[in-house]
Amino acid sequence: MRIIISPAKKMNINTDDLAYRDLPEFLPKTEQLLERLRGMSYDELKKLWKCSDKIAEQNYERLQNMDLRRILTPAVLAYEGIQYQYMAPAVFSGDEYEYIQEHLRILSGFYGVLKPFDGVVPYRLEMQAKLDSGLYEFWGSSLAEKLAEETDCILNLASKEYSISVSKHLPKDFRFITCVFGEELDGKIVEKGTLCKMARGETVRRMAEQRIEDPEDIKKLQLLNYEYSEKHSDDKTYVFLKK
């Protein structure tokens, strides 16, 4: 089983707590993206990033000085979003780190697929970014093929923006399970962005703590007041409802 999650926009540099282990699998393709981004003007990049002047200036400066092989942070410690805060990898035990290194994969518009201890640098490039023909076209089926080499079951804790870069390229009989965290309103399951991110991070943490190997065991988890709903779930979608 492999667990896929989204990256976060906010990133940091942390070379003190833990050392990175490997360079990312798709680094040659990342180098192609870096070269393309460096060839763009500040105004073009700001439009691509859809961000404020402050963030654009910071990331423009990063691009000019970016070295993909030096001053690297383990990916799982580099991202600072809500999901990562609730995962809380900084306080994992050694066994929990080994669990996520084997099972967890971070999808990225810039790096493709990352293992938790792959070394990365701060960047800004979302999977939906309108770069040339688009990043979905750029990555093609390569991310799905890489994951399918490792496992026959993917637990999807990523947003649709990222998960679709994998799911649409998998064989129809491949086991791809999406977790939904929501509440029932007027007969429909409604997800709320921030709460979903919190629950996804919590799920990874609990799975690491309990060394879960079988997706069926996820159904037993109590997650931030969410409870598995047999009624609303099927083989491809595990629905957790707010109690």
C-alpha contacts under 8 A as a table, 3 or more apart, distances in Angstrom:
res1	aa1	res2	aa2	distance
1	M	103	H	6.41
1	M	151	T	5.59
1	M	152	D	6.72
1	M	153	C	4.85
1	M	154	I	5.64
1	M	155	L	7.09
1	M	213	E	6.83
1	M	214	D	7.59
1	M	215	P	7.80
2	R	102	E	7.91
2	R	103	H	4.70
2	R	104	L	5.81
2	R	105	R	6.87
2	R	147	L	7.62
2	R	150	E	7.82
2	R	151	T	6.51
2	R	153	C	6.45
2	R	154	I	4.88
2	R	155	L	6.12
3	I	103	H	5.88
3	I	104	L	4.75
3	I	105	R	5.96
3	I	154	I	5.78
3	I	155	L	4.70
3	I	156	N	6.02
3	I	157	L	6.85
4	I	104	L	6.10
4	I	105	R	4.92
4	I	106	I	5.78
4	I	107	L	6.80
4	I	154	I	7.08
4	I	155	L	6.35
4	I	156	N	5.24
4	I	157	L	5.68
4	I	158	A	5.88
4	I	163	S	7.67
5	I	104	L	7.73
5	I	105	R	6.52
5	I	106	I	5.11
5	I	107	L	6.24
5	I	156	N	6.84
5	I	157	L	5.00
5	I	158	A	4.05
5	I	159	S	7.43
5	I	163	S	7.97
6	S	106	I	5.83
6	S	107	L	5.43
6	S	108	S	6.99
6	S	157	L	7.59
6	S	158	A	4.76
6	S	159	S	6.25
6	S	162	Y	6.22
6	S	163	S	7.93
7	P	79	Y	6.63
7	P	81	G	7.90
7	P	106	I	6.20
7	P	107	L	6.31
7	P	108	S	6.05
8	A	11	M	7.06
8	A	79	Y	5.46
8	A	80	E	6.36
8	A	81	G	4.99
9	K	79	Y	7.40
9	K	80	E	7.79
9	K	81	G	7.00
9	K	124	R	6.56
9	K	126	E	7.93
10	K	79	Y	6.15
10	K	80	E	5.46
10	K	81	G	6.21
11	M	78	A	5.34
11	M	79	Y	4.61
11	M	80	E	5.51
11	M	122	P	5.50
11	M	123	Y	7.58
12	N	77	L	7.97
12	N	78	A	5.17
12	N	79	Y	6.61
12	N	80	E	7.12
12	N	122	P	6.34
13	I	71	I	7.90
13	I	72	L	7.36
13	I	73	T	5.84
13	I	78	A	6.18
13	I	121	V	7.13
13	I	122	P	7.12
14	N	17	D	6.70
14	N	18	L	7.89
14	N	72	L	7.81
14	N	73	T	5.37
14	N	74	P	7.84
14	N	77	L	7.09
14	N	78	A	6.80
15	T	18	L	6.53
15	T	19	A	6.41
15	T	71	I	6.92
15	T	72	L	6.66
15	T	73	T	5.53
16	D	19	A	7.32
18	L	74	P	7.21
19	A	73	T	7.13
19	A	74	P	6.62
19	A	117	F	7.80
20	Y	72	L	6.81
20	Y	73	T	6.05
20	Y	74	P	4.67
20	Y	117	F	5.08
20	Y	118	D	5.73
20	Y	119	G	5.03
21	R	74	P	7.63
21	R	117	F	5.50
21	R	118	D	5.88
21	R	119	G	6.89
22	D	117	F	6.73
22	D	118	D	4.84
22	D	119	G	6.16
23	L	27	L	7.13
23	L	69	R	7.56
23	L	118	D	5.34
23	L	119	G	5.48
23	L	120	V	7.76
24	P	27	L	5.36
24	P	111	Y	6.95
24	P	113	V	7.60
24	P	114	L	6.07
24	P	115	K	7.54
24	P	118	D	5.42
24	P	119	G	6.71
24	P	120	V	7.66
25	E	113	V	7.28
25	E	114	L	7.30
26	F	29	K	5.54
26	F	30	T	6.42
26	F	111	Y	6.30
26	F	112	G	6.32
26	F	113	V	7.33
27	L	30	T	4.80
27	L	31	E	6.16
27	L	111	Y	6.66
28	P	31	E	5.09
28	P	32	Q	6.58
29	K	32	Q	5.03
29	K	33	L	6.51
29	K	111	Y	7.74
30	T	33	L	5.05
30	T	34	L	6.19
30	T	110	F	5.82
30	T	111	Y	5.54
30	T	112	G	7.84
31	E	34	L	4.98
31	E	35	E	6.21
31	E	68	L	7.89
32	Q	35	E	5.23
32	Q	36	R	6.32
33	L	36	R	5.06
33	L	37	L	6.14
33	L	110	F	7.03
34	L	37	L	5.13
34	L	38	R	6.11
34	L	63	L	7.52
35	E	38	R	5.19
35	E	39	G	6.42
36	R	39	G	5.24
36	R	40	M	6.97
37	L	40	M	5.39
37	L	45	L	7.50
37	L	63	L	7.65
38	R	41	S	7.84
38	R	63	L	6.48
38	R	64	Q	6.92
40	M	44	E	5.99
40	M	45	L	6.36
41	S	44	E	5.16
41	S	45	L	6.24
42	Y	45	L	5.16
42	Y	46	K	6.12
42	Y	56	A	7.80
42	Y	60	Y	6.74
43	D	46	K	5.12
43	D	47	K	6.27
44	E	47	K	5.23
44	E	48	L	6.21
45	L	48	L	4.87
45	L	49	W	5.99
45	L	56	A	7.43
45	L	60	Y	7.62
46	K	49	W	5.12
46	K	50	K	5.88
46	K	51	C	6.30
46	K	52	S	7.77
46	K	53	D	7.57
46	K	56	A	5.52
47	K	50	K	5.13
47	K	51	C	7.54
48	L	129	A	6.29
48	L	130	K	6.51
48	L	131	L	7.28
49	W	56	A	7.38
49	W	124	R	7.16
49	W	125	L	6.90
49	W	126	E	7.89
49	W	129	A	7.26
51	C	55	I	6.22
51	C	56	A	6.26
52	S	55	I	5.39
52	S	56	A	6.09
53	D	56	A	4.99
53	D	57	E	5.95
54	K	57	E	5.28
54	K	58	Q	6.31
55	I	58	Q	5.11
55	I	59	N	6.20
56	A	59	N	5.25
56	A	60	Y	5.88
57	E	60	Y	5.10
57	E	61	E	6.17
58	Q	61	E	5.33
58	Q	62	R	6.31
59	N	62	R	4.78
59	N	63	L	6.20
59	N	123	Y	6.82
59	N	124	R	6.76
60	Y	63	L	5.22
60	Y	64	Q	6.61
61	E	64	Q	5.34
61	E	65	N	6.62
62	R	65	N	5.40
62	R	66	M	5.63
62	R	122	P	7.66
62	R	123	Y	7.33
63	L	66	M	5.09
63	L	123	Y	7.73
66	M	121	V	7.62
67	D	70	R	5.69
67	D	71	I	7.91
67	D	121	V	7.80
68	L	72	L	7.64
68	L	120	V	6.95
68	L	121	V	6.59
69	R	72	L	6.85
69	R	119	G	7.95
71	I	121	V	7.39
72	L	119	G	4.78
72	L	120	V	5.07
72	L	121	V	5.65
73	T	77	L	6.77
73	T	78	A	5.78
73	T	118	D	7.79
73	T	119	G	5.05
73	T	120	V	5.35
73	T	121	V	6.49
74	P	77	L	5.52
74	P	78	A	6.15
74	P	116	P	6.27
74	P	117	F	4.46
74	P	118	D	5.37
74	P	119	G	4.74
74	P	120	V	6.36
75	A	78	A	4.93
75	A	79	Y	6.72
75	A	114	L	7.10
75	A	115	K	7.21
75	A	116	P	5.13
75	A	117	F	5.74
75	A	118	D	5.69
75	A	119	G	5.98
75	A	120	V	5.81
76	V	79	Y	6.29
76	V	84	Y	7.71
76	V	89	P	6.98
76	V	116	P	4.73
76	V	117	F	6.64
77	L	80	E	7.54
77	L	89	P	6.96
77	L	90	A	7.03
78	A	120	V	7.38
78	A	121	V	7.74
78	A	122	P	7.43
79	Y	84	Y	6.69
80	E	84	Y	5.90
80	E	85	Q	6.62
81	G	84	Y	5.39
81	G	85	Q	6.36
82	I	85	Q	5.00
82	I	86	Y	6.35
82	I	194	T	7.43
82	I	197	K	6.10
82	I	198	M	6.08
82	I	201	G	7.69
83	Q	86	Y	5.34
83	Q	87	M	6.17
83	Q	197	K	4.67
83	Q	198	M	5.12
83	Q	199	A	7.49
83	Q	200	R	6.19
83	Q	201	G	4.35
83	Q	202	E	7.64
84	Y	87	M	4.83
84	Y	88	A	6.02
84	Y	89	P	7.35
84	Y	201	G	5.80
85	Q	88	A	5.05
85	Q	89	P	7.97
85	Q	198	M	7.94
85	Q	201	G	7.22
86	Y	198	M	5.66
86	Y	199	A	7.65
86	Y	201	G	4.78
86	Y	202	E	5.33
86	Y	205	R	7.67
87	M	200	R	7.90
87	M	201	G	4.15
87	M	202	E	5.25
87	M	203	T	7.57
87	M	204	V	6.09
87	M	205	R	4.93
88	A	91	V	6.09
88	A	92	F	7.22
88	A	201	G	7.85
88	A	205	R	7.16
89	P	92	F	5.13
89	P	97	Y	7.79
89	P	205	R	7.69
92	F	95	D	7.95
92	F	96	E	5.63
92	F	97	Y	6.26
93	S	96	E	5.15
93	S	97	Y	6.33
94	G	97	Y	5.15
94	G	98	E	6.38
95	D	98	E	5.08
95	D	99	Y	6.20
96	E	99	Y	4.95
96	E	100	I	6.37
96	E	208	A	5.10
96	E	209	E	6.15
96	E	211	R	7.53
97	Y	100	I	5.36
97	Y	101	Q	6.07
97	Y	208	A	7.83
98	E	101	Q	5.03
98	E	102	E	6.28
99	Y	102	E	5.36
99	Y	103	H	6.08
99	Y	104	L	7.85
99	Y	208	A	5.88
99	Y	211	R	6.60
100	I	103	H	4.97
100	I	104	L	4.77
100	I	116	P	6.79
100	I	208	A	6.49
101	Q	104	L	5.99
101	Q	105	R	8.00
101	Q	115	K	6.05
101	Q	116	P	5.47
101	Q	117	F	6.70
102	E	115	K	7.93
104	L	115	K	6.62
104	L	116	P	6.80
105	R	113	V	6.39
105	R	114	L	5.55
105	R	115	K	5.15
105	R	116	P	6.74
106	I	113	V	5.70
106	I	114	L	4.95
106	I	115	K	6.47
106	I	116	P	7.19
107	L	111	Y	7.61
107	L	112	G	5.74
107	L	113	V	4.74
107	L	114	L	6.35
107	L	162	Y	6.49
107	L	163	S	7.94
108	S	111	Y	5.17
108	S	112	G	4.77
108	S	113	V	6.05
108	S	114	L	7.40
108	S	126	E	7.39
108	S	127	M	6.80
108	S	162	Y	7.55
109	G	112	G	5.77
109	G	125	L	5.81
109	G	126	E	5.30
109	G	127	M	4.28
109	G	128	Q	7.93
109	G	135	L	6.63
110	F	123	Y	7.69
110	F	124	R	7.91
110	F	125	L	5.96
110	F	126	E	7.60
110	F	127	M	7.82
111	Y	114	L	6.81
112	G	139	W	7.14
112	G	143	L	6.45
113	V	143	L	6.39
114	L	117	F	8.00
114	L	118	D	6.17
115	K	118	D	5.37
125	L	129	A	6.57
126	E	129	A	5.35
127	M	135	L	5.86
127	M	136	Y	6.99
127	M	161	E	6.68
127	M	162	Y	6.45
128	Q	134	G	7.23
128	Q	135	L	6.73
128	Q	136	Y	7.55
128	Q	161	E	6.73
129	A	134	G	6.58
129	A	135	L	6.76
130	K	133	S	7.05
130	K	134	G	5.14
130	K	135	L	7.37
131	L	134	G	4.94
131	L	135	L	6.62
133	S	137	E	6.40
133	S	138	F	7.39
134	G	137	E	5.47
134	G	138	F	6.30
135	L	138	F	4.62
135	L	139	W	6.00
136	Y	139	W	5.46
136	Y	140	G	5.79
136	Y	165	S	6.13
137	E	140	G	4.93
139	W	142	S	5.89
139	W	143	L	6.82
139	W	165	S	7.83
140	G	143	L	7.43
140	G	165	S	7.54
141	S	144	A	5.48
141	S	145	E	6.10
141	S	165	S	7.65
141	S	166	V	7.18
141	S	169	H	5.53
142	S	145	E	5.09
142	S	146	K	6.13
143	L	146	K	5.21
143	L	147	L	6.37
143	L	165	S	7.24
143	L	166	V	6.01
144	A	147	L	5.22
144	A	148	A	6.01
144	A	165	S	7.47
144	A	166	V	4.59
144	A	167	S	7.11
144	A	169	H	5.93
144	A	170	L	6.13
145	E	148	A	5.06
145	E	149	E	6.27
145	E	169	H	7.85
145	E	170	L	7.64
146	K	149	E	5.28
146	K	150	E	6.88
147	L	150	E	5.22
147	L	151	T	6.37
148	A	151	T	5.31
148	A	152	D	6.17
148	A	170	L	7.75
151	T	154	I	7.30
152	D	174	F	6.43
152	D	175	R	6.41
153	C	174	F	6.83
153	C	175	R	4.78
153	C	176	F	5.91
153	C	177	I	7.72
154	I	175	R	6.40
154	I	176	F	4.90
154	I	177	I	6.19
155	L	176	F	6.17
155	L	177	I	4.91
155	L	178	T	6.08
155	L	179	C	7.44
155	L	215	P	7.42
156	N	163	S	6.97
156	N	176	F	6.98
156	N	177	I	5.73
156	N	178	T	4.54
156	N	179	C	6.22
157	L	178	T	6.53
157	L	179	C	6.04
157	L	200	R	5.87
158	A	161	E	7.99
158	A	162	Y	6.18
158	A	163	S	5.54
159	S	162	Y	5.60
159	S	163	S	5.99
160	K	163	S	4.96
160	K	164	I	5.68
161	E	164	I	6.14
161	E	165	S	7.52
162	Y	165	S	5.61
162	Y	166	V	7.55
163	S	166	V	5.48
163	S	167	S	6.04
164	I	167	S	4.93
164	I	168	K	5.73
165	S	168	K	6.50
165	S	169	H	7.40
166	V	169	H	5.70
166	V	170	L	6.72
167	S	170	L	5.47
167	S	176	F	7.39
170	L	174	F	6.38
171	P	174	F	5.35
175	R	236	K	7.35
176	F	236	K	6.14
177	I	235	D	7.06
177	I	236	K	4.53
177	I	237	T	5.45
177	I	238	Y	6.98
178	T	236	K	6.23
178	T	237	T	4.84
178	T	238	Y	6.19
179	C	237	T	5.87
179	C	238	Y	4.81
179	C	239	V	5.96
179	C	240	F	7.46
180	V	191	E	7.44
180	V	196	C	7.83
180	V	237	T	7.08
180	V	238	Y	6.13
180	V	239	V	4.73
180	V	240	F	5.98
181	F	191	E	6.05
181	F	195	L	7.83
181	F	196	C	5.68
181	F	199	A	7.02
181	F	226	Y	7.20
181	F	239	V	6.17
181	F	240	F	4.91
181	F	241	L	6.03
181	F	242	K	7.64
182	G	189	I	5.86
182	G	190	V	5.14
182	G	191	E	4.26
182	G	192	K	6.78
182	G	196	C	7.45
182	G	239	V	7.59
182	G	240	F	6.42
182	G	241	L	5.17
182	G	242	K	6.28
183	E	189	I	5.47
183	E	190	V	5.43
183	E	191	E	6.68
183	E	241	L	5.09
183	E	242	K	5.35
184	E	187	G	5.98
184	E	188	K	5.39
184	E	189	I	4.60
184	E	190	V	6.25
184	E	241	L	7.22
185	L	188	K	5.28
185	L	189	I	6.33
185	L	190	V	6.70
191	E	195	L	7.81
191	E	196	C	6.68
192	K	195	L	5.58
192	K	196	C	5.98
193	G	196	C	5.21
193	G	197	K	6.36
194	T	197	K	5.20
194	T	198	M	6.32
195	L	198	M	5.06
195	L	199	A	6.17
196	C	199	A	5.09
196	C	200	R	6.07
197	K	200	R	5.13
197	K	201	G	6.27
198	M	201	G	5.34
198	M	202	E	6.20
199	A	202	E	4.95
199	A	203	T	6.03
199	A	223	L	6.35
199	A	224	L	6.45
200	R	203	T	5.06
200	R	204	V	6.51
201	G	204	V	5.35
201	G	205	R	6.39
202	E	205	R	5.09
202	E	206	R	6.15
202	E	223	L	6.61
202	E	224	L	7.58
203	T	206	R	5.23
203	T	207	M	6.05
203	T	221	L	7.94
203	T	223	L	6.81
204	V	207	M	5.11
204	V	208	A	6.13
205	R	208	A	5.16
205	R	209	E	6.15
206	R	209	E	4.99
206	R	210	Q	6.10
206	R	221	L	7.63
207	M	210	Q	5.23
207	M	211	R	5.58
207	M	212	I	5.14
207	M	218	I	7.54
208	A	211	R	4.91
208	A	212	I	6.80
212	I	215	P	7.45
212	I	217	D	6.73
212	I	218	I	7.54
213	E	217	D	7.87
214	D	217	D	5.69
214	D	218	I	7.64
215	P	218	I	5.48
215	P	219	K	7.71
216	E	219	K	5.84
216	E	220	K	7.98
217	D	220	K	5.67
217	D	221	L	7.45
218	I	221	L	5.49
219	K	227	E	7.95
219	K	228	Y	5.51
219	K	238	Y	7.69
220	K	228	Y	7.19
221	L	227	E	7.41
221	L	228	Y	7.78
222	Q	225	N	6.61
222	Q	226	Y	6.18
222	Q	227	E	5.91
223	L	226	Y	4.98
223	L	227	E	6.81
225	N	242	K	5.75
225	N	243	K	5.85
226	Y	240	F	5.51
226	Y	241	L	5.10
226	Y	242	K	4.38
226	Y	243	K	5.85
227	E	240	F	4.98
227	E	241	L	5.37
227	E	242	K	6.41
227	E	243	K	6.51
228	Y	238	Y	7.21
228	Y	239	V	5.93
228	Y	240	F	4.25
228	Y	241	L	6.37
229	S	232	H	5.58
229	S	233	S	6.26
229	S	238	Y	7.65
229	S	239	V	5.69
229	S	240	F	5.62
229	S	241	L	6.41
230	E	233	S	5.24
230	E	234	D	7.65
230	E	239	V	7.65
232	H	238	Y	7.84
232	H	239	V	6.07
233	S	236	K	7.83
233	S	237	T	5.50
233	S	238	Y	4.96
233	S	239	V	5.24
234	D	237	T	5.29
234	D	238	Y	6.44
235	D	238	Y	7.41
